């Protein structure tokens, strides 16, 4: 994937999700199942 394709993919919704994962989230994998966990107070 080139940089131009990546920039076109990151819209406002994807940017928001990435921000949630970075600030409050966790990426995990258990028994081949990948999960994104985001904790809200």
C-alpha positions, 0 to 999 in steps of 0.5 A: 500500500502506498502512502497516497492510498493510505492517506485516501483511506484515513477519513474522519471516522477511521481517524476517530477510531485510531484515536480511541485505540491509541488513547484508551484502547488495546489490541489483543489476540486470543486463540486466533481471535483478534479484538480491539478493546476500548474502555470508556469511564 
